[in-house]
Amino acid sequence: MRKAYFLVILLLILAIFLTGCGGLVTPVTDEAKVKEVIQGFWSALSNKQFELAKTYCVPYGDAYYAVEDYQILSDYDYVTINWTPCINWIKIIGNKATVNMTITLDGTVCFEGFCSSQNETLHNYSMYLIKSYGDWKMS
């Protein structure tokens, strides 16, 4: 009989500890997923990983074709372009998201030992995303 009480108490304690474990894990929100897509896209462009950048886009959408334009622009070894996004706000309604950001563009062109750099900031730049099969993609 003592063993039965001990076993019941042990199971109750175990159940209390296991229920508490669920509270330690923070669920990933749609906003966090959208931020991850935006950061990944611009990082891939900066690192000339154009096929990776396309994976963040709806196939053959506007953002997808923009990657090809950036690829032509950065196709030469003497051209370096770094994109740094700063998200101002994200608005999510259902399966659609609008992201407003400020993007800083740092470009360097080196030719015959001479390099020239240019810095430009784009304010209130908007990007649109669609959630499809649980994944956010830029449209």
C-alpha positions in Angstrom: 0.0 0.0 0.0 2.8 2.4 0.8 4.4 1.7 -2.6 1.1 2.7 -4.3 0.9 6.0 -2.4 4.6 6.7 -3.2 4.0 5.9 -6.9 1.0 8.2 -7.1 2.8 11.1 -5.4 5.8 10.6 -7.7 3.6 10.7 -10.8 1.9 13.9 -9.6 5.3 15.6 -9.0 6.5 14.4 -12.4 3.3 15.7 -14.0 3.7 19.1 -12.4 7.3 19.4 -13.6 6.4 18.4 -17.2 3.5 20.9 -17.4 5.9 23.6 -16.4 8.3 22.8 -19.3 5.8 24.0 -21.9 6.0 27.5 -20.4 9.7 27.8 -21.0 9.4 27.5 -24.8 8.5 30.7 -26.6 6.3 30.1 -29.6 7.6 31.6 -32.9 5.2 34.3 -34.0 4.3 35.2 -37.6 6.0 38.6 -37.0 9.3 36.8 -36.1 9.0 34.6 -39.2 8.5 37.6 -41.4 11.5 39.3 -39.9 13.6 36.2 -40.6 12.5 36.1 -44.2 13.4 39.8 -44.7 16.8 39.5 -43.0 17.6 36.3 -44.9 16.6 37.8 -48.2 18.8 40.9 -47.9 21.7 39.0 -46.4 21.6 36.5 -49.3 21.7 39.4 -51.8 24.6 41.1 -49.9 26.6 37.8 -50.1 25.7 37.2 -53.8 23.8 34.1 -52.9 21.1 34.8 -55.5 19.6 31.3 -55.6 19.2 31.4 -51.8 17.6 34.9 -52.1 15.0 33.4 -54.5 14.0 30.8 -52.0 12.6 33.6 -49.8 10.3 34.7 -52.7 7.1 33.5 -54.4 8.4 31.9 -57.6 8.2 34.3 -60.5 6.8 37.1 -58.4 8.1 40.7 -58.3 10.7 40.1 -55.6 11.9 37.0 -57.5 12.5 39.0 -60.6 14.1 41.8 -58.6 16.7 39.2 -57.4 17.7 38.7 -61.1 18.0 42.4 -61.6 20.3 42.7 -58.5 22.3 39.7 -59.8 23.0 41.5 -63.1 24.0 44.6 -61.1 26.4 42.6 -58.9 27.6 40.1 -61.5 31.1 41.5 -61.7 33.8 40.7 -59.2 34.7 44.4 -58.9 31.3 45.4 -57.7 30.3 44.9 -54.1 26.8 45.8 -52.8 25.7 45.4 -49.1 22.1 45.8 -48.2 21.2 46.5 -44.6 17.5 46.5 -43.7 16.0 48.2 -40.6 12.4 47.2 -40.1 10.2 50.1 -39.0 6.9 48.2 -38.7 5.1 45.0 -39.8 1.4 44.7 -40.4 -0.1 41.2 -40.7 -3.7 40.6 -41.8 -4.5 37.0 -42.3 -2.0 35.4 -44.8 -0.7 38.8 -46.0 2.0 41.0 -44.5 3.3 44.4 -45.3 6.8 45.4 -44.0 8.0 49.0 -44.0 11.7 49.5 -43.6 14.7 51.7 -44.1 17.4 50.1 -46.3 21.0 51.2 -46.4 22.8 50.4 -49.5 26.6 50.4 -49.5 28.2 49.9 -53.0 31.8 49.7 -53.9 33.2 49.5 -57.4 37.0 48.8 -57.9 38.6 49.1 -61.3 42.3 49.1 -62.1 43.3 49.6 -58.5 40.9 52.5 -57.9 37.9 52.0 -55.8 34.8 54.2 -55.3 32.2 53.8 -52.7 28.6 55.1 -52.5 26.1 55.0 -49.7 22.4 55.5 -50.1 19.5 55.1 -47.7 16.0 54.3 -48.9 13.3 55.4 -46.4 9.8 53.9 -46.1 10.6 51.0 -48.5 7.7 48.6 -48.5 7.8 44.8 -49.1 4.8 42.5 -49.3 4.7 38.9 -48.1 2.3 36.0 -48.5 1.9 33.0 -46.2 1.6 29.8 -48.2 1.6 26.3 -46.6 2.9 27.8 -43.3 5.8 29.7 -44.9 6.2 33.4 -45.5 7.4 34.3 -49.0 8.0 37.7 -50.5 5.7 38.5 -53.4 
